[in-house]
Amino acid sequence: MMRNLNYSVWLFAAALLSPSAAVADPCRESLVREMSRPMKGQASKSTITTVTSGQKPMINYHFSNGSGDWLTQVIDPPGMPWSLAVGDVLYASSDKGKTWKKVRELNDPGHDPEVVLKQQADVARSAQNIACGFEEIDGVRLEKFEGDLVYPQMNMTTRQTLWIHPATRQTVKTFSVMRMSGMETAVTQSIEYLSDLTLPKP
């Protein structure tokens, strides 16, 4: 599926310790740019695999209509509730989308796209061990960015990796290794962009 690793550029933050040098670091600038990219845009389907501290993987599909609404279908383990966000309301379904029940309002700052993007940009600016280069996946030479991120408000550190299509500038894959409270969670996300998407109406 992937490999033929062929990095042409490796710039590490360890060699750019001064604040003035960090500003001129093209890898850091690229990482900040990609993590600050607006969430709204084209509809997409993501396949997300989550593994926490060696437990059995959880697999789900995440659909986004590109306008802020989304649907998450848990595939494995079976029988888990699905989630649907429409506007500022979160719904849940225990029967695979046949019926939906309102869970709560999504009115806290953590669900504001602009707030989230600003937080991500701030975290990326202070990232360590940054690297950028290229990797071929499924015959396509993708741009690759990675760095160690710190989220003080969550007491969490993350090794974040992004793969970007050079022509469309779309993120096609992400890989995160998050460490918090002694636990490690690895999340792999593969993203497919769609020409059209219709989400359920609760």
GROMACS elastic network, one bead per residue, 0.5 to 0.9 nm:
[ bonds ]
;  ai    aj funct       b0    kb
    1   137     6  0.67395   500
    1   138     6  0.57900   500
    1   139     6  0.89993   500
    2     5     6  0.85675   500
    2   135     6  0.86377   500
    2   136     6  0.67797   500
    2   138     6  0.57754   500
    2   139     6  0.81953   500
    3     6     6  0.86081   500
    3   135     6  0.71458   500
    3   136     6  0.62150   500
    3   137     6  0.61879   500
    3   138     6  0.84180   500
    4   135     6  0.69532   500
    4   136     6  0.58965   500
    4   137     6  0.77690   500
    5   134     6  0.75950   500
    5   135     6  0.51814   500
    5   136     6  0.64168   500
    5   137     6  0.88107   500
    6   133     6  0.78654   500
    6   134     6  0.60474   500
    6   135     6  0.55518   500
    6   136     6  0.72560   500
    6   141     6  0.89988   500
    7    10     6  0.70460   500
    7   132     6  0.78648   500
    7   135     6  0.64239   500
    7   144     6  0.86586   500
    8   132     6  0.85553   500
    8   133     6  0.55634   500
    8   134     6  0.64677   500
    9   131     6  0.79234   500
    9   132     6  0.61228   500
    9   134     6  0.76892   500
   10    27     6  0.85766   500
   10   130     6  0.84713   500
   10   131     6  0.53312   500
   10   132     6  0.55751   500
   10   133     6  0.61524   500
   11    14     6  0.87202   500
   11    15     6  0.78256   500
   11    16     6  0.87629   500
   11    25     6  0.81784   500
   11    26     6  0.85360   500
   11    27     6  0.67170   500
   11   129     6  0.84263   500
   11   130     6  0.66583   500
   11   131     6  0.51415   500
   11   132     6  0.65705   500
   11   133     6  0.87139   500
   12    15     6  0.58689   500
   12    16     6  0.72132   500
   12    27     6  0.83956   500
   12   128     6  0.79241   500
   12   129     6  0.52254   500
   12   130     6  0.50623   500
   12   131     6  0.54593   500
   12   132     6  0.85498   500
   13    17     6  0.65336   500
   13    22     6  0.77388   500
   13    25     6  0.83691   500
   13    27     6  0.88658   500
   13    28     6  0.82905   500
   13   127     6  0.79930   500
   13   128     6  0.54497   500
   13   130     6  0.52479   500
   13   131     6  0.77051   500
   13   147     6  0.87346   500
   14    17     6  0.59315   500
   14   128     6  0.73095   500
   14   129     6  0.61972   500
   14   130     6  0.83450   500
   15    18     6  0.88530   500
   15    21     6  0.89642   500
   16    19     6  0.79716   500
   16    20     6  0.86316   500
   16    21     6  0.54912   500
   16    22     6  0.57617   500
   16    25     6  0.75347   500
   17    20     6  0.86076   500
   17    21     6  0.68866   500
   17    22     6  0.68698   500
   18    21     6  0.52646   500
   18    22     6  0.63092   500
   18    23     6  0.89659   500
   19    22     6  0.50834   500
   19    23     6  0.65338   500
   20    23     6  0.53845   500
   20    24     6  0.69234   500
   21    24     6  0.53189   500
   21    25     6  0.63779   500
   22    25     6  0.50733   500
   22    26     6  0.86494   500
   22    28     6  0.71493   500
   22    29     6  0.86795   500
   22   125     6  0.83738   500
   22   126     6  0.88135   500
   23    26     6  0.82169   500
   23    28     6  0.77567   500
   23    29     6  0.74686   500
   23   125     6  0.86449   500
   24    27     6  0.89182   500
   24    28     6  0.81926   500
   24    29     6  0.77162   500
   25    28     6  0.53492   500
   25    29     6  0.62808   500
   25    30     6  0.86931   500
   26    30     6  0.60230   500
   26    31     6  0.85281   500
   26   132     6  0.88660   500
   27    30     6  0.51196   500
   27    31     6  0.61518   500
   27    32     6  0.86303   500
   27   130     6  0.67065   500
   27   131     6  0.63637   500
   27   132     6  0.57212   500
   27   133     6  0.88350   500
   27   145     6  0.73481   500
   27   146     6  0.87646   500
   28    31     6  0.50666   500
   28    32     6  0.61272   500
   28    33     6  0.85007   500
   28   124     6  0.73246   500
   28   125     6  0.66879   500
   28   126     6  0.87005   500
   28   127     6  0.76838   500
   28   130     6  0.66869   500
   28   131     6  0.82662   500
   28   132     6  0.87392   500
   28   145     6  0.88553   500
   28   147     6  0.86041   500
   29    32     6  0.51924   500
   29    33     6  0.61179   500
   29    34     6  0.86963   500
   29   124     6  0.87171   500
   29   125     6  0.77675   500
   30    33     6  0.50156   500
   30    34     6  0.61573   500
   30    35     6  0.85600   500
   30   132     6  0.84890   500
   30   145     6  0.76775   500
   31    34     6  0.52611   500
   31    35     6  0.61124   500
   31    36     6  0.84525   500
   31   121     6  0.85297   500
   31   124     6  0.64428   500
   31   125     6  0.81320   500
   31   127     6  0.89495   500
   31   130     6  0.83334   500
   31   132     6  0.84897   500
   31   145     6  0.61846   500
   31   146     6  0.73073   500
   31   147     6  0.80212   500
   31   162     6  0.85125   500
   32    35     6  0.52338   500
   32    36     6  0.59777   500
   32    37     6  0.86704   500
   32   120     6  0.78539   500
   32   121     6  0.52930   500
   32   122     6  0.79678   500
   32   123     6  0.83586   500
   32   124     6  0.51676   500
   32   125     6  0.61184   500
   33    36     6  0.51278   500
   33    37     6  0.62819   500
   33   121     6  0.75298   500
   33   124     6  0.88489   500
   34    37     6  0.53347   500
   34   121     6  0.87304   500
   34   145     6  0.87766   500
   34   162     6  0.83005   500
   34   164     6  0.85220   500
   34   169     6  0.88774   500
   34   171     6  0.81942   500
   35    38     6  0.85882   500
   35   117     6  0.71347   500
   35   120     6  0.59796   500
   35   121     6  0.60012   500
   35   124     6  0.71529   500
   35   162     6  0.89419   500
   36    39     6  0.86638   500
   36   116     6  0.88464   500
   36   117     6  0.51937   500
   36   118     6  0.68785   500
   36   119     6  0.87422   500
   36   120     6  0.64483   500
   36   121     6  0.53245   500
   36   124     6  0.88300   500
   37    40     6  0.88525   500
   37   117     6  0.73297   500
   38    41     6  0.76737   500
   38   113     6  0.77598   500
   38   114     6  0.79578   500
   38   117     6  0.71067   500
   39    66     6  0.72923   500
   39    67     6  0.82657   500
   39    68     6  0.76574   500
   39   113     6  0.70361   500
   39   114     6  0.89798   500
   39   117     6  0.82162   500
   40    43     6  0.85297   500
   40    64     6  0.89012   500
   40    65     6  0.83491   500
   40    67     6  0.52292   500
   40    68     6  0.62740   500
   40   113     6  0.86787   500
   41    65     6  0.80609   500
   41    67     6  0.65770   500
   41    68     6  0.89226   500
   42    64     6  0.83194   500
   42    65     6  0.69756   500
   42    67     6  0.81772   500
   42   193     6  0.67267   500
   42   194     6  0.69792   500
   42   195     6  0.74727   500
   42   196     6  0.84563   500
   43    63     6  0.75539   500
   43    64     6  0.54467   500
   43    67     6  0.80542   500
   43   192     6  0.87828   500
   43   193     6  0.59725   500
   43   194     6  0.52185   500
   43   195     6  0.67428   500
   43   196     6  0.64493   500
   43   197     6  0.62996   500
   44    62     6  0.81268   500
   44    63     6  0.57905   500
   44    64     6  0.53386   500
   44    65     6  0.66506   500
   44    66     6  0.71936   500
   44   191     6  0.67490   500
   44   192     6  0.55826   500
   44   194     6  0.51167   500
   44   195     6  0.83382   500
   44   196     6  0.85706   500
   44   197     6  0.78755   500
   45    61     6  0.67595   500
   45    62     6  0.56564   500
   45    64     6  0.65616   500
   45    65     6  0.89531   500
   45   190     6  0.83940   500
   45   191     6  0.58669   500
   45   192     6  0.51961   500
   45   193     6  0.63532   500
   45   194     6  0.71352   500
   46    60     6  0.81985   500
   46    61     6  0.56047   500
   46    63     6  0.63890   500
   46    64     6  0.84587   500
   46   173     6  0.88981   500
   46   189     6  0.62381   500
   46   190     6  0.54603   500
   46   192     6  0.61404   500
   46   193     6  0.85485   500
   47    59     6  0.72476   500
   47    60     6  0.60190   500
   47    62     6  0.65065   500
   47   188     6  0.80503   500
   47   189     6  0.56484   500
   47   190     6  0.52969   500
   47   191     6  0.66016   500
   47   192     6  0.84120   500
   48    58     6  0.80512   500
   48    59     6  0.56760   500
   48    60     6  0.53789   500
   48    61     6  0.62366   500
   48    62     6  0.73415   500
   48   187     6  0.68457   500
   48   188     6  0.56419   500
   48   190     6  0.66408   500
   48   191     6  0.87270   500
   49    57     6  0.63748   500
   49    58     6  0.56571   500
   49    60     6  0.67111   500
   49   186     6  0.80825   500
   49   187     6  0.56631   500
   49   188     6  0.52249   500
   49   189     6  0.65945   500
   49   190     6  0.89416   500
   50    56     6  0.87072   500
   50    57     6  0.54888   500
   50    58     6  0.50823   500
   50    59     6  0.64420   500
   50    60     6  0.86064   500
   50   185     6  0.69091   500
   50   186     6  0.57631   500
   50   188     6  0.66197   500
   50   189     6  0.88046   500
   51    54     6  0.64326   500
   51    55     6  0.61034   500
   51    56     6  0.65041   500
   51    58     6  0.64665   500
   51    59     6  0.89945   500
   51   184     6  0.83516   500
   51   185     6  0.55746   500
   51   186     6  0.52459   500
   51   187     6  0.65492   500
   51   188     6  0.88898   500
   52    55     6  0.54819   500
   52    56     6  0.77779   500
   52    57     6  0.74813   500
   52    58     6  0.88377   500
   52   183     6  0.72213   500
   52   184     6  0.58230   500
   52   186     6  0.64289   500
   52   187     6  0.86827   500
   53   183     6  0.59771   500
   53   184     6  0.52176   500
   53   185     6  0.61241   500
   53   186     6  0.83790   500
   54    57     6  0.82526   500
   54   184     6  0.85185   500
   54   185     6  0.85787   500
   55    58     6  0.88432   500
   56    77     6  0.87679   500
   57    76     6  0.77206   500
   57    77     6  0.82876   500
   58    74     6  0.77803   500
   58    75     6  0.77137   500
   58    76     6  0.54395   500
   58    77     6  0.62503   500
   59    73     6  0.88327   500
   59    74     6  0.62918   500
   59    75     6  0.55207   500
   59    76     6  0.50618   500
   59    77     6  0.73771   500
   60    72     6  0.67245   500
   60    73     6  0.54590   500
   60    75     6  0.50117   500
   60    76     6  0.68063   500
   61    71     6  0.80731   500
   61    72     6  0.56676   500
   61    73     6  0.51323   500
   61    74     6  0.65011   500
   61    75     6  0.71465   500
   62    70     6  0.71182   500
   62    71     6  0.57326   500
   62    73     6  0.64227   500
   62    74     6  0.86536   500
   63    69     6  0.85668   500
   63    70     6  0.54313   500
   63    71     6  0.50430   500
   63    72     6  0.63010   500
   63    73     6  0.83490   500
   63   197     6  0.81988   500
   63   199     6  0.81052   500
   64    67     6  0.76041   500
   64    68     6  0.70281   500
   64    69     6  0.59974   500
   64    71     6  0.65723   500
   64    72     6  0.88234   500
   64   197     6  0.79419   500
   64   199     6  0.83768   500
   65    68     6  0.67195   500
   65    69     6  0.58465   500
   65    70     6  0.62658   500
   65    71     6  0.88275   500
   65   194     6  0.88804   500
   65   196     6  0.79232   500
   65   197     6  0.59614   500
   65   198     6  0.73557   500
   65   199     6  0.74117   500
   66    69     6  0.71830   500
   66    70     6  0.83374   500
   67    70     6  0.86407   500
   68    85     6  0.81511   500
   68    86     6  0.78011   500
   68    87     6  0.72046   500
   68   113     6  0.83032   500
   69    84     6  0.76700   500
   69    85     6  0.53141   500
   69    87     6  0.62736   500
   69    88     6  0.88171   500
   69   199     6  0.81183   500
   70    83     6  0.82476   500
   70    84     6  0.58266   500
   70    85     6  0.52945   500
   70    86     6  0.69981   500
   70   199     6  0.73711   500
   71    82     6  0.75245   500
   71    83     6  0.57721   500
   71    85     6  0.64865   500
   71    86     6  0.88317   500
   71   199     6  0.70208   500
   71   200     6  0.81859   500
   72    82     6  0.57060   500
   72    83     6  0.51461   500
   72    84     6  0.64282   500
   72    85     6  0.89262   500
   73    80     6  0.85491   500
   73    81     6  0.77284   500
   73    83     6  0.68622   500
   73    84     6  0.88285   500
   73    96     6  0.77439   500
   73    97     6  0.87942   500
   74    77     6  0.71061   500
   74    78     6  0.70554   500
   74    79     6  0.79780   500
   74    80     6  0.60692   500
   74    81     6  0.69491   500
   74    82     6  0.60669   500
   74    83     6  0.86752   500
   75    78     6  0.58191   500
   75    79     6  0.82847   500
   75    80     6  0.79956   500
   76    79     6  0.81289   500
   76    80     6  0.79614   500
   77    80     6  0.66483   500
   78    81     6  0.89422   500
   79    94     6  0.74106   500
   79    95     6  0.81790   500
   79    96     6  0.84116   500
   80    93     6  0.89584   500
   80    94     6  0.69887   500
   80    96     6  0.88492   500
   81    92     6  0.63573   500
   81    93     6  0.54412   500
   81    95     6  0.75160   500
   81    96     6  0.73757   500
   82    91     6  0.83808   500
   82    92     6  0.55770   500
   82    93     6  0.51299   500
   82    94     6  0.65615   500
   82    95     6  0.82317   500
   82    96     6  0.65277   500
   82    97     6  0.71046   500
   83    90     6  0.71184   500
   83    91     6  0.57646   500
   83    93     6  0.65129   500
   83    97     6  0.88273   500
   83   100     6  0.87987   500
   84    89     6  0.83245   500
   84    90     6  0.57950   500
   84    91     6  0.50176   500
   84    92     6  0.62039   500
   84    93     6  0.81499   500
   84   100     6  0.83872   500
   84   199     6  0.85229   500
   84   200     6  0.80597   500
   84   202     6  0.84500   500
   85    88     6  0.70625   500
   85    89     6  0.57169   500
   85    91     6  0.61787   500
   85    92     6  0.88428   500
   85   106     6  0.83888   500
   86    89     6  0.55073   500
   86    90     6  0.66053   500
   86    91     6  0.79823   500
   86   199     6  0.89585   500
   86   201     6  0.84120   500
   86   202     6  0.85982   500
   87    90     6  0.82794   500
   87   106     6  0.82465   500
   88   104     6  0.86969   500
   88   105     6  0.57078   500
   88   107     6  0.64010   500
   88   111     6  0.88496   500
   89   102     6  0.71590   500
   89   103     6  0.76009   500
   89   104     6  0.60436   500
   89   106     6  0.54640   500
   89   107     6  0.83385   500
   90   101     6  0.86354   500
   90   102     6  0.61077   500
   90   103     6  0.55187   500
   90   104     6  0.55316   500
   90   105     6  0.61858   500
   90   106     6  0.64826   500
   91   100     6  0.60055   500
   91   101     6  0.53264   500
   91   103     6  0.51239   500
   91   104     6  0.73202   500
   91   202     6  0.76217   500
   92    97     6  0.83249   500
   92    99     6  0.84374   500
   92   100     6  0.54965   500
   92   101     6  0.53622   500
   92   102     6  0.64965   500
   92   103     6  0.64504   500
   93    96     6  0.61203   500
   93    97     6  0.54856   500
   93    98     6  0.73208   500
   93    99     6  0.59193   500
   93   101     6  0.63795   500
   94    97     6  0.73148   500
   94    98     6  0.83564   500
   94    99     6  0.77019   500
   94   100     6  0.78653   500
   94   101     6  0.89435   500
   95    98     6  0.56795   500
   95    99     6  0.66370   500
   95   100     6  0.84915   500
   96    99     6  0.78505   500
   97   100     6  0.65864   500
   97   200     6  0.74803   500
   97   202     6  0.86532   500
   98   202     6  0.89940   500
   99   202     6  0.70073   500
  100   201     6  0.86588   500
  100   202     6  0.53896   500
  101   202     6  0.76359   500
  102   105     6  0.84134   500
  102   202     6  0.84979   500
  104   107     6  0.89423   500
  105   108     6  0.83249   500
  106   109     6  0.86491   500
  106   110     6  0.86561   500
  106   111     6  0.63938   500
  106   112     6  0.86160   500
  107   110     6  0.83027   500
  107   111     6  0.69072   500
  107   112     6  0.77782   500
  108   111     6  0.59463   500
  108   112     6  0.72030   500
  109   112     6  0.51257   500
  109   113     6  0.85520   500
  109   115     6  0.65660   500
  109   116     6  0.80070   500
  110   113     6  0.80258   500
  110   115     6  0.70527   500
  110   116     6  0.64695   500
  111   114     6  0.88151   500
  111   115     6  0.77938   500
  111   116     6  0.71287   500
  112   115     6  0.53065   500
  112   116     6  0.62020   500
  112   117     6  0.86940   500
  113   116     6  0.50924   500
  113   117     6  0.61028   500
  113   118     6  0.86176   500
  114   117     6  0.51796   500
  114   118     6  0.62177   500
  114   119     6  0.86612   500
  115   118     6  0.52081   500
  115   119     6  0.62377   500
  115   120     6  0.86684   500
  116   119     6  0.51514   500
  116   120     6  0.61778   500
  116   121     6  0.86567   500
  117   120     6  0.50604   500
  117   121     6  0.61491   500
  117   122     6  0.86308   500
  118   121     6  0.51126   500
  118   122     6  0.62000   500
  118   123     6  0.86435   500
  119   122     6  0.51435   500
  119   123     6  0.62090   500
  119   124     6  0.86313   500
  120   123     6  0.51216   500
  120   124     6  0.61165   500
  120   125     6  0.86809   500
  121   124     6  0.50722   500
  121   125     6  0.62305   500
  121   126     6  0.89641   500
  122   125     6  0.52841   500
  122   126     6  0.68574   500
  122   127     6  0.89959   500
  123   126     6  0.55268   500
  123   127     6  0.63800   500
  123   149     6  0.61840   500
  123   150     6  0.65125   500
  123   151     6  0.69141   500
  124   128     6  0.86760   500
  124   147     6  0.79209   500
  124   148     6  0.85263   500
  124   149     6  0.65637   500
  124   150     6  0.86855   500
  125   128     6  0.89463   500
  126   148     6  0.89333   500
  126   149     6  0.73838   500
  126   150     6  0.80383   500
  127   130     6  0.67360   500
  127   147     6  0.58692   500
  127   148     6  0.53984   500
  127   150     6  0.72381   500
  128   147     6  0.58467   500
  128   148     6  0.50663   500
  128   149     6  0.68417   500
  128   150     6  0.89507   500
  129   146     6  0.80313   500
  129   147     6  0.54515   500
  129   148     6  0.59918   500
  130   145     6  0.75216   500
  130   146     6  0.56471   500
  130   148     6  0.69275   500
  131   144     6  0.81424   500
  131   145     6  0.59366   500
  131   146     6  0.54236   500
  131   147     6  0.64390   500
  132   143     6  0.74864   500
  132   144     6  0.54919   500
  132   146     6  0.64554   500
  132   147     6  0.88804   500
  133   142     6  0.85420   500
  133   143     6  0.59355   500
  133   144     6  0.52318   500
  133   145     6  0.67347   500
  134   141     6  0.64335   500
  134   142     6  0.55114   500
  134   144     6  0.52482   500
  134   145     6  0.84513   500
  134   163     6  0.84885   500
  135   140     6  0.81328   500
  135   141     6  0.56265   500
  135   142     6  0.53461   500
  135   143     6  0.65128   500
  135   144     6  0.65304   500
  135   163     6  0.81458   500
  136   139     6  0.59241   500
  136   140     6  0.52464   500
  136   142     6  0.58495   500
  136   143     6  0.87013   500
  137   140     6  0.53385   500
  137   141     6  0.65228   500
  137   142     6  0.70404   500
  138   141     6  0.84961   500
  140   165     6  0.80453   500
  141   165     6  0.77177   500
  141   166     6  0.77869   500
  142   163     6  0.60252   500
  142   164     6  0.55985   500
  142   165     6  0.52134   500
  142   166     6  0.61511   500
  142   172     6  0.88503   500
  143   162     6  0.81029   500
  143   163     6  0.55951   500
  143   164     6  0.50320   500
  143   165     6  0.64747   500
  143   166     6  0.63838   500
  144   161     6  0.70966   500
  144   162     6  0.56610   500
  144   164     6  0.63680   500
  145   160     6  0.81588   500
  145   161     6  0.56691   500
  145   162     6  0.52356   500
  145   163     6  0.66413   500
  145   164     6  0.82529   500
  146   159     6  0.71457   500
  146   160     6  0.53745   500
  146   162     6  0.62927   500
  146   163     6  0.89349   500
  147   158     6  0.81930   500
  147   159     6  0.57697   500
  147   160     6  0.55731   500
  147   161     6  0.68157   500
  148   157     6  0.71237   500
  148   158     6  0.56998   500
  148   160     6  0.63508   500
  149   156     6  0.84586   500
  149   157     6  0.56338   500
  149   158     6  0.50413   500
  149   159     6  0.62134   500
  149   160     6  0.70550   500
  150   154     6  0.88143   500
  150   155     6  0.77302   500
  150   156     6  0.60735   500
  150   158     6  0.64138   500
  150   159     6  0.89768   500
  151   154     6  0.55762   500
  151   155     6  0.59569   500
  151   156     6  0.51839   500
  151   157     6  0.60952   500
  151   158     6  0.80445   500
  152   156     6  0.65249   500
  152   157     6  0.82758   500
  153   156     6  0.79019   500
  154   157     6  0.86932   500
  154   180     6  0.79239   500
  155   179     6  0.87374   500
  155   180     6  0.63564   500
  155   181     6  0.76997   500
  156   178     6  0.68334   500
  156   179     6  0.56928   500
  156   181     6  0.77805   500
  157   177     6  0.82902   500
  157   178     6  0.58034   500
  157   179     6  0.53677   500
  157   180     6  0.67927   500
  158   176     6  0.64031   500
  158   177     6  0.54171   500
  158   179     6  0.62942   500
  158   180     6  0.88885   500
  159   175     6  0.81259   500
  159   176     6  0.56258   500
  159   177     6  0.51466   500
  159   178     6  0.66211   500
  159   179     6  0.88087   500
  160   174     6  0.74673   500
  160   175     6  0.60700   500
  160   177     6  0.67119   500
  160   178     6  0.83973   500
  161   173     6  0.83494   500
  161   174     6  0.55788   500
  161   175     6  0.51042   500
  161   176     6  0.62699   500
  161   177     6  0.89319   500
  162   171     6  0.67994   500
  162   172     6  0.79578   500
  162   173     6  0.60861   500
  162   175     6  0.66967   500
  162   176     6  0.87952   500
  163   170     6  0.85368   500
  163   171     6  0.57806   500
  163   172     6  0.59020   500
  163   173     6  0.51927   500
  163   174     6  0.62488   500
  163   175     6  0.88063   500
  164   167     6  0.88089   500
  164   168     6  0.82342   500
  164   169     6  0.58483   500
  164   170     6  0.55723   500
  164   172     6  0.58790   500
  164   173     6  0.73823   500
  165   168     6  0.56677   500
  165   169     6  0.51538   500
  165   170     6  0.55104   500
  165   171     6  0.64258   500
  165   172     6  0.66171   500
  166   169     6  0.54083   500
  166   170     6  0.78815   500
  167   170     6  0.81719   500
  168   171     6  0.87331   500
  170   193     6  0.87963   500
  171   174     6  0.74946   500
  171   190     6  0.89203   500
  171   191     6  0.72983   500
  172   189     6  0.82475   500
  172   190     6  0.60252   500
  172   192     6  0.68884   500
  172   193     6  0.84626   500
  173   188     6  0.75380   500
  173   189     6  0.55052   500
  173   191     6  0.58196   500
  174   187     6  0.79720   500
  174   188     6  0.59330   500
  174   189     6  0.51387   500
  174   190     6  0.67304   500
  174   191     6  0.84342   500
  175   186     6  0.72977   500
  175   187     6  0.56841   500
  175   189     6  0.63687   500
  175   190     6  0.88718   500
  176   185     6  0.79262   500
  176   186     6  0.56117   500
  176   187     6  0.51570   500
  176   188     6  0.66344   500
  176   189     6  0.87271   500
  177   184     6  0.68230   500
  177   185     6  0.56810   500
  177   187     6  0.65009   500
  177   188     6  0.89275   500
  178   183     6  0.81151   500
  178   184     6  0.55747   500
  178   185     6  0.50913   500
  178   186     6  0.62890   500
  178   187     6  0.81499   500
  179   182     6  0.66581   500
  179   183     6  0.56260   500
  179   185     6  0.64857   500
  179   186     6  0.88939   500
  180   183     6  0.54102   500
  180   184     6  0.66213   500
  180   185     6  0.84528   500
  181   184     6  0.85000   500
  194   197     6  0.68679   500
